Each structure stands twice: as structure tokens, then as C-alpha cells.
Amino acid sequence: MDIWERYQAIEHDIEIELQKAGRPAGSARLLAVSKTKPLSQILALAAHGVTAFGENRVQELAEKVNACEAKLEWHLIGHLQRNKVRQLLKLPVALIHSVDSLRLAHELEKEAEKWDKQVNILVEVNIGGEESKSGVDPEQALTLVREIAGACPHLSIQGLMCVAPEKEDPEQVRPYFRGMRDLRDTIEAARIPGVSMKELSMGMSGDYRVALEEGATIIRVGTAIFGART
Ligand SMILES: *Cc1c(COP(=O)(O)O)cnc(C)c1O
């Protein structure tokens, strides 16, 4: 299978899993994670009408955006350092998936205000409580959402994101995805003005089916589309 065929196969899986879960058709979408892959492979998908791509480094995102003539929808999915915020907000970024602290949010707010931009963000949750991962602790997530909403009028919170712990059996990841969904419901129920919880960005190549069953609205898939990264 080529890249486009693999992309289509995953889109097909999405529809099947949504159906299985009793969710409406079209209620989840595929973000093609193109990190480390050349622009030519992005363009190969774009030629078929694919528009949404995820990168995990600001520098690489900037290089691709600047080299790419097509108007694509770029997502930043990787950990964001405060000293990269200036460079990031000069780029057309549709959604930042990885906001995990008030300090980072303040930095984004400052730059967004300067450019008079409204910036869409997700709050990243460290759902497995792993030392090695970024993300706010689940118990702190509601507080962080409240604080960002209160202090950062140029940031629009659209939902939550997580990178689940790696397990051999994707079934073992299910409780984490379920935890994310519960957390989303809890935050939604708090009805914080200006905050939407419509997006749940979770699920990657190894576990996207389970994530869809548990309510993912964006799955971030790299390897299963583009092949292994070196
Ligand atoms: C690399 C990456 C992905 C995609 O991972 P695959 O296993 O290649 O599908 C998803 N989310 C984040 C945050 C990533 O860094």
C-alpha cells in the first residue's frame, strides 16, 4: 500500500469504529502526523485533498510551512517550550495540542495579543502520570483550564489532548482514554465561559481504534500512514 492507500484505510477504520461505538459518522477526524517526513510526502497526500498535518517541533513546522505553497491546516502536537512561542505564532497554526502550564499559556497570550490573533489550543493531560511525559496532572486539569480561560482572552480552549502510556495490547490503554473522556465531561460540566470541550485528541498508530471507541475526536497517526521514522 502507498501512503494514500494507508491514509484511506485508516479513514475507513474511523467510520467502522464510530459505527461500532454508536457515534455519528464524521464525528472524529484523522490528523496525519508528518514529523520527520519530507514535504514531498505531505504534498502526495495534499494532492488527494488531505489538509490537516501534525508536527511536533516548531523549527520543523516552520521549515515545512515556508517551503509549502499549498494552504494546509497545521497542528502543533509536540511539547512546546516557551522560548519557541514567538516563532510559532508567526506561523499559521490551526491548533496547538500541547498546552500544559499556565506559564506557557501566558507566553502564548502575550504573543497572540501582539499579533491580535485568536489561538486555538488543547490542554495536554499526562493521563498516565508518567515521569517522562509532559502534560498537566489529571487532578490539576480543571484548575488549569479555569486559570487559562480567566487570564488568556486570546486563547480559545477547544478540548483536551493526551499521549497515553505505551502498552503492547491496546486494550490496556482503554482505561486511560476512558479517564480522558471522564475528565472532558467533568470540565464540560463546569461550564467555564469561553471554554469548549468539543475536542479529544487521543490515539496514535498503535491504539487509535480504542481511542475512537472511547470518544476521540482527533486521532494523530504517523507511522501507520507514513511508515516507521528513522
Ligand atoms: C509522533 C506523534 C504521534 C504519532 O505517533 P505514531 O505512533 O507514529 O502514529 C502522535 N502524537 C504525538 C504527540 C506525537 O509526537
The ligand as an SDF file (V2000), in Angstrom:
LIG
                    3D

 15 15  0  0  0  0  0  0  0  0999 V2000
    4.6840   11.1580   16.8140 C   0  0  0  0  0  0  0  0  0  0  0  0
    3.4390   11.5150   17.4950 C   0  0  0  0  0  0  0  0  0  0  0  0
    2.2200   10.9100   17.1290 C   0  0  0  0  0  0  0  0  0  0  0  0
    2.1060    9.8350   16.0660 C   0  0  0  0  0  0  0  0  0  0  0  0
    2.6710    8.6290   16.5030 O   0  0  0  0  0  0  0  0  0  0  0  0
    2.5940    7.2970   15.6220 P   0  0  0  0  0  0  0  0  0  0  0  0
    2.7720    6.2280   16.6120 O   0  0  0  0  0  0  0  0  0  0  0  0
    3.7040    7.3830   14.6370 O   0  0  0  0  0  0  0  0  0  0  0  0
    1.2710    7.2490   14.9620 O   0  0  0  0  0  0  0  0  0  0  0  0
    1.0810   11.3140   17.7900 C   0  0  0  0  0  0  0  0  0  0  0  0
    1.1080   12.2560   18.7590 N   0  0  0  0  0  0  0  0  0  0  0  0
    2.2520   12.8460   19.1280 C   0  0  0  0  0  0  0  0  0  0  0  0
    2.2130   13.8800   20.2030 C   0  0  0  0  0  0  0  0  0  0  0  0
    3.4570   12.5030   18.5190 C   0  0  0  0  0  0  0  0  0  0  0  0
    4.5810   13.1020   18.9080 O   0  0  0  0  0  0  0  0  0  0  0  0
  1  2  1  0
  2  3  1  0
  2 14  2  0
  3  4  1  0
  3 10  2  0
  4  5  1  0
  5  6  1  0
  6  7  2  0
  6  8  1  0
  6  9  1  0
 10 11  1  0
 11 12  2  0
 12 13  1  0
 12 14  1  0
 14 15  1  0
M  END
$$$$
